[in-house]
Every structure is written in C-alpha cells, then in structure tokens.
C-alpha cells in the first residue's frame, strides 16, 4: 500500500559489487543516494500522518475543497469590509449632522418667501453684569431673522432663565441680532448665569 494509506518504507539497497560510495562522485547513482530520498519521503509522510484522505477522495480533491473554502472566507471578509465601510460612512455623516445641529448651520424648511430657512445655535457663554455683551454669530449672507430665543443656566440652584426675559422687577434680559453679532443686554448683574445659548432661525440672501 502507498501513502496516504500507509507510510513509505525504504527497502534495503546495495551497490553493485566492487562499487564503493563516493559522495564526491557526481556521475554515479549509488544505493545510498536512493536510500536518502526514501528516508526523506518517509519523514515527510510521518510528519503529515496517515489516514488524512477519506476513502474515495484524493489529496488533490481535498486541496480543491480547501481552496473553495478559502475563497468563501475571502468573499465573506470582503463583504464584511464593505459593511464596515458603509457603517463608518454612516457614522461619519451622523457625526457631521450632530455637529451641525449643535454648533453649525441646519436647514429646517422653507420660509414664506420660498427661501430656505436655517437654524443655528450660538454659545453665548455667561450673561453680563448690567451691561451689553456682543457675541459673533458667524452667519454669512444673513437676510432676515424670523425667530430668536434661548436660555441661560445658573448652576448654583439649577435655575433656567428663558431668553429673552421680560421683567420690570427681576431685571430684564434682551437678546438681539445686531449686524454680525448676538447682542445680550441685562438690567442687573446676571453673571451667575454662566451658561447660555441663543437659537437663531433665519433666511439668507444667497
């Protein structure tokens, strides 16, 4: 029997009478040369083991099947990579949209004159002390402001103040858009409101 059913076993070999093995002689095939090849085959087959090929199959058919499985794995890996790229792109778009919603410019619809209506949230920081504070809104080509509102937050007691705030007794807070700035006017010290945001809804000239 032959491999893979059985391990090759080299039978004893002898040189012809009078012929002595000479490793420097490259023109004569000695019994030792053939025996060395047999020993190498035996070592390889012993390393691989017997019984690795099921009945009715060949080493070639097994290698073909393994190659098919590798192709399937490569195809699945490629599909997974495509899915990951799609997910990465979707997350990137979501991050951009989230960033634009929070600090950038967002399209929210159409105004009465069929112009695009935008919204932007501006971080205006702490409120001023009985004075006027100007904060650049960063809006280009501003045409009309159609809605302006916001809030201020006092962390000491978690109090939220709506903006604008109209009160003759507690001190009003005005918010306006003046040119390229948000103008905040307080009638008393409001510096304990250390956080404020103004939401601007507007149309543009272009």
N, C-alpha and C positions, 0 to 999 in steps of 0.2 A: 504494500500500500504506500501511497505517496502523500505528501503534505497537501491539504491541511488535516487529513485523517490520521496521519502518523508522522513522526519525526524522522527525517532522513538520517540513516546510519551508514557511515562510510565503511565499506568492507576493506579488509587488509589488502594492500598493494605492495608489489615488489618490483624493483628494477630488473632489467634483463641481466642475465649472467655476465659478470665482468664489468658492469656499468656502475660506477660509484657516483653518488650525488655530489654535484659541484654547484653551489649557489652562484658562482661567477660565470657559469656556462649558460649563455642566453639562447643557445641554438638547440638545446636538447630538452625534451619534456621528461621529467623524472617522476617516479611514483610519489615522491614527497610533494611535488607541485600539485598533483591531482588530489592528494590527501588533504593538503591545506585548504583547497577550495571546498572539499566536502566538510571539513571541520567548520568552516565559515558558514556554510549552509545550515549545518546542524545548530550552530549558536544562534543564528537568526530565527530559525523555526522554534527553538526552545524559548527564545525571548517572546515571540508572538503567541506561542501556545497552540495547542491543537483544539479542534472542535469549534473554531471560530466561524466556520462557514456552515450554515444549516444545510440539511440534505436538500438537493435539488437546486442549490444556488452555487455561484462561483464567486471568487474574490472580486472579479470584475463587476458582477451584478450588485454585490454589496457596496462597492465603491460608487457605482452609479446611483444607488439609492441614497447613500450618504451625501453625494453631491446635490441630489434633488432636495434633500432636507436643508442643506446649507443655502441653496437658492431660495427656499421658502423663508428661512430665517433672515436672509438679506432683504427679501421683499418686505417682510414684516417690520424689520428695522427701518427701512426706507419710509414705510407708511407711518411708523411712529414718529420719525424725524419730521415728516410733513405735518403731522398733527401737532407736534410741539411747536413748530414754526408758526402754524396758524394760531395756536393758543398764545404764543409770545406776541404776535402781531395784534391780536385782540386785546391782550392786557396792555400793550403799549398804547393802543387807541383809547382804552378806558382810562389809562393814566392821564393822557393828554386832555380828554374830556373832563375828567375830575379836576385837573389843574385849572383848565379854562373856566369851569364853573365856579371855582373857589376864588381865583385871583385874576382870571382873564376875562375875555370878552365872549359872551354866549349869545347866539341867535335864539330869540324866544318867540318870534312870529312876525306879523306884518302890522303896521300902523294904519291909521285911517286914510292916509295919502298913498297907500300901497308901497310905502318904503319899509325896508327891513327894520324890525325892532330888535334892539340889542339890550343886554343886561350886563352890568359889571359890578363886582363887589370890591370896594376900596377899604383897605385897612387904614383907619384914621387915628389909631393909637389912643392916647389918653386925651380927655377933654381939657380945655384951657381954663385958666383962673380968671373969670370975669373979663374976658378979652376975646379976641378973634384969632382963630388958628386956620392956616391955609395948608391944604394937602393936595399935591398934584394928582389928578385922576388918570392921566396917561391915555385919555381917549383921543384918537385922531379923527379929524373931519367931523367933529360934533356939530349937529344941526339943531335938534330940539331935545330937551329933557322932558319926558312925559310923566315920569314918576320918580320920586326921590324920598327915600325913607331909610331907617337904620335902627341901631340900638347901641347903647353904652352899658357896660357892665362894671359893677362895684364889687370887688372880691371880698371885702370885709364882711358883708352881710348877704352876698349873693343876690344883690338887687339889680334888676334890669330896667334901664330907663329907655323908653321909646324915643326915637328921633324922627322928626323934630318933637320937642316937648314944650307945650304952651301952658304957662302958669304964671300968674302975677304974684303969687305968694311964695312959691318954691324956687322961682328963678327959671326963666325960660331958657331953652336951648334951640337955636336956629341952625338949620343946615341949608346951604345954597350952593348952586354951581355958578362960579364966577370965572369966566374965561376957561383957563386950563386947570383950575383948582376947585376943590371942595372947600367951601368956607364954613367954618363952625363958629358960632357966636354964643357965648354964655353970659348970663347976667349975674353970676355968682361963681364962687370957686367950685369947680367941678373936677378938679384934678384927682380926686379919689376914685373917679371912674377911669380906670387905667386901660380899659379895652373898649374900642368902639369900631363899628363898621357901618359904612354907608352903601346902600344899593341904589344904583343909577340905572334907569331904563330910558333909552334914547334912540333917536334916529340919526343917520349920518348924511352928509352931503354927497358922499360917493362911497 
